[in-house]
Each structure stands twice: as structure tokens, then as C-alpha cells.
Amino acid sequence: MFPAAKPSRSNDSTRKIESRTRAKTVALQALLVCMTLAAYLPAMRAGFIWDDDAYVTENQTLRWIRGSASAALLVAMGTVTGLQARIYRNPETLWQDTIRKNPACWMAHENLGVYYASQGRLDDAISRYSEALRLRPDDANLRHDLGTALARQGRYPEATAQLFIALRLRPEFYEAQYNLGISLLQQRRYAEAIPHLTEALHLKGDDPQAHYMLAKACAGVGRVAEAVQHYRVALTFQSDWPVAMNDLAWLLATDEDPKTRRGDEAVRLAKRACELTGYRDVNYMDTLAAAYAEAGNFAEAVKIGQSTLDLARSTNQDAKSLADYWSRLARYRQGIPYRDRPTSGR
């Protein structure tokens, strides 16, 4: 699954939909005004005096004309309003109606794609974005939105190609930099992901997700000190974030370099991650056991390690994971902490 994608057009699209809806409403109101005037044209042509109530009341012909015109106007208004209400009932019907009337309207295809993407209808969204791009191939937002939809389907090479084009069209495109970075990260292309996530932070330095993703990429290429730094920055923005706490705690507890390891800090982070998830996440429990071992508290390491193994068995973890948990538990029973090479996360 594509994690934490940044949308580029959802708010813009909402504003466009609202703007177009308001425009159509104004046009409908203008039409009704014209219809009203048309309904009273016979009276105007006959030279009737509009503000002479007595004359209108006494003239049988004018009363019939006015009544008939009013009834016709009400019927017309009700019919037109009913037709428009069916079109306006949601963004899908609005943009489908626009496309039926104007198939070359790229914005309608785009906004329908945005709506489909928001509903998780990714095949439909990709189809609409592709058609919009056929009509407007040099639109960076469309390239980004198509790339993000492809990434959400796990089609990372295709997504990466679209996101590269988006950045070629608009280099200072924060969402495209970020989403290209995590698309590359999902393909384990860590070294390629780093410059894009770094540029995303250059454009928006207060984004905890970008710091977290950059930490994972740095860890993936063995740049552990930088990974630790970015995990810590991410947690300054979002303090109770279990996944970031866990990944940082794992590095601090298990890294091969003693300069990286901080047992007490690892225990604090891993324990908090377990508390936030009710001690029901196997990976977080495994990290806590490793942290206790690094801190020299092997009794707790064995206790938590056994609980981790029991939880893994009860949740039908795969055989390799069970073997890993058992192997680490055996080390703790011998008073040996666990060591691991840097990874992009757990």
C-alpha cells in the first residue's frame, strides 16, 4: 500500500466544483428571470399598467393571462429545478454531465478523477486522469495525480515515471517531490529517494511525514546518524507516533555501531509505542524486548520476548517471523543483546 501520499488537487478540485455549481445556479436564476418576463409579455404588449391593481382585478382577460402565466412559470421552474437537482446531487453526476456536453473539457475529466480517487475507485480515477492528460499533456498536477493513483495500486514503476514528468514540468512541486520519494522508497531505491525527500523538506520543512520517510531512506543506505536525526525531528512534530517511535527505538537498541545505541531511550520509546497500541503489535513488542536487552535488563527482555512469541503464534505470524522471535528470545536468555544492520524500518 502506498503510504501517506500527498494530494495535490483535492482542495482545488472542491473549489472548482463549488465555483462551477455556483455559476450554473446563477445561470439558472437568470433563465428564470427571463422566463418571468416572457410570461408577462402579452400584458406588456397590450399596454397594461403594471401597478394598477384595480384595473388588473376588473379585467377578466388579464386575470386569465396572469393566472395561466403564473401556473406555466411554476411548472417550468419545477421541471428545470428537478432536472438540475439530479445533476447537482454529487460531483460524479455533475462532471459526467459536463463531459457528456463537452467531451474535450479536460478539467471535467480531471475533477471526476479526483472524485473517484477520493472514493478509492482507482481504475476509474486512472481512466479519467489519462483522458485529461490526452487533452492536456503538459499539466504537472495531472501527471502527479495519475502517478499517485498508480502508486496506490502498487504500480510503482509507472507511478515513478509520471512523477518524474511532473517534476520536470514543475521542479518546486512539493507533493510530487514527496510522493516520488516514497514511490522510490517502496521499490527499495533508497539512494534515489533521498534527494527527492530532502527537496520536499526544503520546500516544507515542518512536515513530520517527510522527515520520517527520509529517515527510512537514510537507514536503508546505512546513514544511521541522519536517520536517527530525522526520526527525532519527526517526533518533535508528532510526539505520540508509534511507528516512528518503534523505528527509532529499533535503531537505538540494535544498531551495530555502539555510538548509535541508547538503551534507556530505546526502552522509553518502545514502551510508549506499546502502550499506545495496547501491547497488541508484535513488532513493537519485539522492539521493546530488544531495548530492554540493550539496557541490560534481561529479565524484562525475556518476559517481553516470550510475550512477543506468544502473541505472534496467536496471530498466525509466518514461520520466518516466528523463528526470528524465537532466536532473539534465546539470545536474551543467555544475556546477549540483539544486533542488526540498519534497515528502512520494521
C-alpha positions as CSV (number, residue, x, y, z in Angstrom):
1,M,0.0,0.0,0.0
2,F,1.2,3.5,-0.9
3,P,1.8,5.3,2.5
4,A,0.9,8.8,3.3
5,A,0.5,10.2,-0.2
6,K,0.2,13.9,-0.5
7,P,-2.8,15.0,-2.7
8,S,-2.2,18.0,-5.0
9,R,-5.6,18.8,-6.2
10,S,-8.3,17.7,-3.8
11,N,-8.9,21.2,-2.3
12,D,-8.5,22.9,-5.7
13,S,-11.0,20.4,-7.2
14,T,-13.5,21.1,-4.4
15,R,-13.2,24.8,-5.1
16,K,-13.6,24.3,-8.8
17,I,-16.7,22.1,-8.3
18,E,-18.3,24.7,-6.0
19,S,-17.4,27.5,-8.4
20,R,-18.9,25.7,-11.4
21,T,-22.0,24.8,-9.4
22,R,-22.5,28.5,-8.3
23,A,-22.1,29.6,-12.0
24,K,-24.7,27.1,-13.1
25,T,-27.0,28.2,-10.3
26,V,-26.6,31.9,-11.3
27,A,-27.3,30.9,-14.9
28,L,-30.5,29.1,-13.9
29,Q,-31.7,32.1,-11.9
30,A,-31.1,34.3,-14.9
31,L,-33.1,31.9,-17.0
32,L,-36.0,32.0,-14.6
33,V,-36.0,35.8,-14.7
34,C,-36.1,35.7,-18.5
35,M,-39.0,33.2,-18.3
36,T,-40.9,35.5,-15.9
37,L,-40.5,38.4,-18.3
38,A,-41.6,36.3,-21.2
39,A,-44.7,35.1,-19.3
40,Y,-45.9,38.7,-18.9
41,L,-45.0,40.0,-22.4
42,P,-48.7,39.7,-23.6
43,A,-49.6,42.1,-20.8
44,M,-46.8,44.5,-21.7
45,R,-47.7,44.5,-25.4
46,A,-51.4,45.2,-24.6
47,G,-50.3,48.3,-22.7
48,F,-51.5,47.2,-19.3
49,I,-50.4,49.3,-16.4
50,W,-48.4,47.1,-14.0
51,D,-49.1,48.9,-10.8
52,D,-52.9,49.4,-11.3
53,D,-54.3,46.7,-9.1
54,A,-57.9,47.7,-9.7
55,Y,-57.6,47.5,-13.4
56,V,-56.0,44.1,-13.2
57,T,-58.7,42.8,-10.9
58,E,-61.6,44.1,-13.1
59,N,-60.1,42.9,-16.4
60,Q,-61.1,39.2,-16.9
61,T,-58.7,38.7,-19.8
62,L,-55.7,40.0,-17.9
63,R,-56.6,37.9,-14.8
64,W,-56.7,34.8,-17.1
65,I,-53.4,35.7,-18.7
66,R,-51.7,36.3,-15.3
67,G,-53.0,33.1,-13.8
68,S,-52.1,31.0,-16.8
69,A,-48.6,32.6,-17.0
70,S,-48.0,32.0,-13.3
71,A,-49.0,28.4,-13.5
72,A,-46.8,27.8,-16.5
73,L,-43.9,29.5,-14.8
74,L,-44.3,27.4,-11.7
75,V,-44.4,24.2,-13.8
76,A,-41.3,25.3,-15.8
77,M,-39.4,26.3,-12.7
78,G,-40.2,22.9,-11.0
79,T,-39.2,21.0,-14.1
80,V,-35.9,22.8,-14.6
81,T,-35.1,22.7,-10.9
82,G,-35.7,18.9,-10.8
83,L,-33.5,18.3,-13.8
84,Q,-30.7,20.4,-12.3
85,A,-31.0,18.9,-8.9
86,R,-30.4,15.4,-10.4
87,I,-27.2,16.8,-12.0
88,Y,-26.0,18.6,-8.9
89,R,-26.7,15.8,-6.4
90,N,-22.9,14.8,-6.2
91,P,-19.7,15.6,-8.0
92,E,-19.8,12.5,-10.1
93,T,-23.1,13.4,-11.8
94,L,-22.1,17.0,-12.2
95,W,-18.8,16.2,-14.0
96,Q,-20.4,13.3,-16.0
97,D,-23.0,15.8,-17.3
98,T,-20.2,18.2,-18.2
99,I,-18.3,15.5,-20.1
100,R,-21.5,14.5,-22.0
101,K,-22.0,18.0,-23.1
102,N,-18.3,18.8,-23.7
103,P,-16.1,15.7,-24.0
104,A,-13.0,17.8,-24.6
105,C,-13.3,19.5,-21.2
106,W,-10.0,18.3,-19.6
107,M,-11.0,19.9,-16.2
108,A,-14.1,17.8,-16.0
109,H,-12.2,14.6,-16.6
110,E,-9.6,15.7,-14.0
111,N,-12.2,16.6,-11.3
112,L,-14.1,13.4,-11.9
113,G,-10.8,11.6,-11.5
114,V,-10.2,13.4,-8.2
115,Y,-13.6,12.4,-7.0
116,Y,-13.1,8.7,-8.0
117,A,-9.7,8.7,-6.3
118,S,-11.2,10.1,-3.1
119,Q,-13.7,7.2,-3.2
120,G,-11.0,4.6,-3.7
121,R,-12.2,3.9,-7.3
122,L,-8.6,3.9,-8.6
123,D,-9.3,2.2,-12.0
124,D,-11.9,4.9,-12.8
125,A,-9.6,7.6,-11.5
126,I,-6.7,6.5,-13.7
127,S,-9.0,6.4,-16.7
128,R,-10.2,9.9,-16.1
129,Y,-6.7,11.3,-15.5
130,S,-5.4,9.6,-18.6
131,E,-8.1,11.1,-20.7
132,A,-7.4,14.6,-19.2
133,L,-3.7,14.1,-20.0
134,R,-4.5,13.2,-23.6
135,L,-6.2,16.6,-23.8
136,R,-3.6,18.5,-21.7
137,P,-0.3,16.5,-21.6
138,D,1.8,19.2,-20.0
139,D,-0.2,19.6,-16.8
140,A,2.1,18.8,-13.8
141,N,-0.9,18.4,-11.4
142,L,-2.4,15.8,-13.7
143,R,0.9,13.9,-14.0
144,H,1.2,13.9,-10.2
145,D,-2.4,12.7,-9.6
146,L,-2.1,9.9,-12.1
147,G,1.2,8.9,-10.6
148,T,-0.2,8.9,-7.1
149,A,-3.2,6.8,-8.2
150,L,-0.9,4.3,-9.9
151,A,1.3,4.1,-6.8
152,R,-1.8,3.4,-4.6
153,Q,-2.4,0.3,-6.8
154,G,1.2,-0.8,-6.3
155,R,2.2,0.1,-9.8
156,Y,5.4,1.9,-8.7
157,P,7.5,1.9,-11.9
158,E,4.6,3.5,-13.8
159,A,3.9,5.9,-10.9
160,T,7.6,6.9,-10.8
161,A,7.6,7.7,-14.5
162,Q,4.6,10.0,-14.1
163,L,6.0,11.8,-11.0
164,F,9.3,12.4,-12.8
165,I,7.5,14.1,-15.6
166,A,5.5,16.2,-13.1
167,L,8.8,17.4,-11.6
168,R,10.3,18.1,-15.0
169,L,7.3,20.3,-15.6
170,R,7.4,22.0,-12.2
171,P,10.5,21.4,-10.2
172,E,9.3,23.1,-7.0
173,F,6.3,20.8,-6.7
174,Y,6.3,19.7,-3.0
175,E,3.7,16.9,-3.3
176,A,5.4,15.4,-6.4
177,Q,8.8,15.5,-4.7
178,Y,7.4,13.8,-1.6
179,N,5.4,11.2,-3.4
180,L,8.2,10.4,-5.8
181,G,10.4,9.9,-2.8
182,I,8.1,7.4,-1.2
183,S,7.4,5.7,-4.5
184,L,11.2,5.1,-4.9
185,L,11.3,4.0,-1.2
186,Q,8.7,1.4,-1.8
187,Q,10.9,0.0,-4.6
188,R,13.9,-0.1,-2.2
189,R,15.6,2.6,-4.3
190,Y,16.7,4.3,-1.2
191,A,19.6,6.3,-2.6
192,E,17.3,7.7,-5.3
193,A,14.6,8.6,-2.8
194,I,16.8,10.7,-0.6
195,P,17.3,13.7,-2.8
196,H,13.5,14.0,-3.5
197,L,12.6,13.7,0.2
198,T,15.3,16.2,1.0
199,E,13.9,18.6,-1.6
200,A,10.4,18.1,-0.2
201,L,11.7,19.2,3.2
202,H,13.5,22.1,1.7
203,L,10.1,23.2,0.3
204,K,8.2,22.4,3.5
205,G,10.4,21.7,6.5
206,D,7.8,21.2,9.1
207,D,6.3,18.0,7.7
208,P,6.8,15.1,10.1
209,Q,5.9,12.5,7.4
210,A,8.7,13.8,5.1
211,H,11.2,13.6,8.0
212,Y,10.0,10.1,8.8
213,M,10.3,8.9,5.2
214,L,13.7,10.5,4.8
215,A,14.8,8.7,8.0
216,K,13.7,5.4,6.5
217,A,15.6,6.1,3.3
218,C,18.8,7.1,5.1
219,A,18.6,4.0,7.3
220,G,18.2,1.9,4.1
221,V,21.6,3.1,2.8
222,G,23.3,2.9,6.2
223,R,23.3,6.6,7.0
224,V,22.2,5.8,10.5
225,A,23.1,9.1,12.2
226,E,21.0,11.0,9.7
227,A,18.2,8.5,10.1
228,V,18.2,9.0,13.9
229,Q,18.2,12.8,13.5
230,H,15.2,12.7,11.1
231,Y,13.2,10.3,13.3
232,R,13.8,12.6,16.2
233,V,12.7,15.7,14.3
234,A,9.5,13.8,13.1
235,L,8.7,13.0,16.8
236,T,9.1,16.6,17.8
237,F,6.2,17.5,15.4
238,Q,4.1,14.4,16.3
239,S,5.2,13.1,19.7
240,D,2.9,10.1,20.2
241,W,3.5,8.4,16.8
242,P,4.0,4.7,17.4
243,V,5.6,3.7,14.1
244,A,8.2,6.4,14.3
245,M,8.9,5.7,17.9
246,N,9.3,2.0,17.1
247,D,11.7,2.5,14.1
248,L,13.9,4.9,16.1
249,A,13.9,2.6,19.1
250,W,15.0,-0.4,17.0
251,L,18.0,1.6,15.7
252,L,18.9,2.8,19.2
253,A,18.6,-0.8,20.6
254,T,20.1,-2.9,17.9
255,D,22.5,-1.0,15.6
256,E,25.9,-2.5,15.2
257,D,27.6,0.8,16.0
258,P,27.9,1.4,19.7
259,K,27.8,5.2,19.1
260,T,24.3,4.9,17.9
261,R,22.9,2.7,20.7
262,R,21.0,4.3,23.6
263,G,19.3,1.6,25.6
264,D,17.4,3.7,28.0
265,E,16.0,6.0,25.3
266,A,15.1,2.9,23.2
267,V,13.1,1.5,26.2
268,R,11.3,4.7,26.7
269,L,10.3,5.0,23.1
270,A,9.4,1.3,22.6
271,K,7.4,1.1,25.8
272,R,5.4,4.2,24.8
273,A,4.7,2.7,21.4
274,C,3.4,-0.5,23.0
275,E,1.3,1.5,25.5
276,L,-0.3,3.5,22.6
277,T,-1.2,0.2,20.8
278,G,-2.3,-1.8,23.9
279,Y,0.7,-4.2,23.7
280,R,-1.0,-5.8,20.7
281,D,1.6,-5.1,18.0
282,V,4.1,-7.9,17.6
283,N,6.8,-5.7,16.0
284,Y,6.6,-3.1,18.8
285,M,6.8,-5.8,21.4
286,D,9.8,-7.3,19.7
287,T,11.5,-3.9,19.7
288,L,10.7,-3.4,23.4
289,A,12.4,-6.7,24.2
290,A,15.5,-5.7,22.2
291,A,15.5,-2.4,24.0
292,Y,15.4,-4.0,27.5
293,A,18.3,-6.3,26.4
294,E,20.4,-3.3,25.2
295,A,19.7,-1.6,28.5
296,G,20.9,-4.7,30.4
297,N,17.5,-5.6,31.8
298,F,17.5,-9.2,30.5
299,A,14.7,-10.3,32.9
300,E,12.3,-7.9,31.2
301,A,13.8,-8.7,27.8
302,V,12.9,-12.4,28.3
303,K,9.5,-11.6,29.7
304,I,8.6,-9.3,26.8
305,G,10.3,-11.6,24.3
306,Q,8.2,-14.5,25.4
307,S,5.0,-12.4,25.2
308,T,6.0,-11.4,21.7
309,L,6.4,-15.0,20.7
310,D,3.1,-16.0,22.2
311,L,1.3,-13.0,20.5
312,A,2.9,-13.9,17.2
313,R,1.7,-17.5,17.5
314,S,-1.8,-16.4,18.4
315,T,-2.0,-14.1,15.4
316,N,-0.7,-16.6,12.9
317,Q,2.6,-14.9,12.0
318,D,4.6,-16.5,9.2
319,A,7.2,-19.2,10.0
320,K,10.2,-16.9,9.4
321,S,9.0,-14.3,11.8
322,L,8.3,-16.9,14.5
323,A,11.8,-18.2,14.0
324,D,13.3,-14.7,14.3
325,Y,11.4,-14.0,17.6
326,W,12.5,-17.4,19.0
327,S,16.1,-16.7,18.0
328,R,16.1,-13.3,19.7
329,L,14.4,-14.7,22.9
330,A,17.1,-17.4,23.1
331,R,19.8,-14.7,23.0
332,Y,18.2,-12.8,25.8
333,R,18.0,-15.9,27.9
334,Q,21.8,-16.1,27.5
335,G,22.3,-12.4,28.4
336,I,23.2,-11.4,24.8
337,P,21.6,-8.3,23.2
338,Y,20.5,-8.5,19.6
339,R,22.4,-6.7,16.9
340,D,21.1,-5.8,13.5
341,R,22.3,-4.0,10.4
342,P,20.4,-0.7,9.5
343,T,17.1,-1.2,7.7
344,S,14.5,1.2,6.4
345,G,12.1,0.3,9.2
346,R,10.2,-2.6,10.7
